[in-house]
Amino acid sequence: MTKQEIEFRDPVVQSVVNKFVDRSDVGFAKYGKTMRDDQSDVFVWLNHLQEELMDATLYLQRLKEEITTLSQEKERLKSVKDIDVIDAFEVKVKKKKTRLKERLGPGCNSFYTIEIDD
């Protein structure tokens, strides 16, 4: 096994590289050989690729459906007065303010106002 030290400037790239290494470890544990050592016929490789791409298409479709559902829910939530819809994935309950207007004293025409966050 070869060791290599890499400096990453982009954490996204680092995450992907780590996932490749982890995936390679899983494959080696399962099949007992590296991809370099696999002498399968080219059509076996093409079949594996086709199956993986078909799975990827299913994941894409499921995610599209989820995003559509979230977007529809966001539109429904916009009609609720006590909710701020930030985006399709974040909804916050608005803080209500209660205003109390009270006379300064009996028979006095002056008032004070208090705002309370509920």
LINGILIN-V673076 format. One record per pair of residues at least 24 apart in sequence whose ideal C-beta (glycine too) atoms are under 7 Angstrom apart, sorted by sequence separation. I is the first residue (numbers start at 1). GAP is how many residues later the second one is. If there is no record, write none. Layout:
# LINGILIN-V673076
i={I	I}
gap={GAP	GAP}
This chain:
# LINGILIN-V673076
none
